[in-house]
């Protein structure tokens, strides 16, 4: 879920409980894509962030891709 923020909240779709909280963008997140166990976030800061979510909901930033439009 993104809400005009530089952070993204990841919820369990069955329980609606918060699984993970992704941070690191310097401006608003415009897009989120999920493909288990990875999450991509793209922001106005022109950075795409690749996160991995483990089975316990912990997130790990894997890579930053700079300069997207």
HELIX and SHEET records of a PDB file:
SHEET    1   A 2 UNK A   8  UNK A  11  0                                        
SHEET    2   A 2 UNK A  18  UNK A  22 -1                                        
SHEET    1   B 4 UNK A  29  UNK A  35  0                                        
SHEET    2   B 4 UNK A  38  UNK A  43 -1                                        
SHEET    3   B 4 UNK A  47  UNK A  53 -1                                        
SHEET    4   B 4 UNK A  59  UNK A  66 -1                                        
END                                                                             
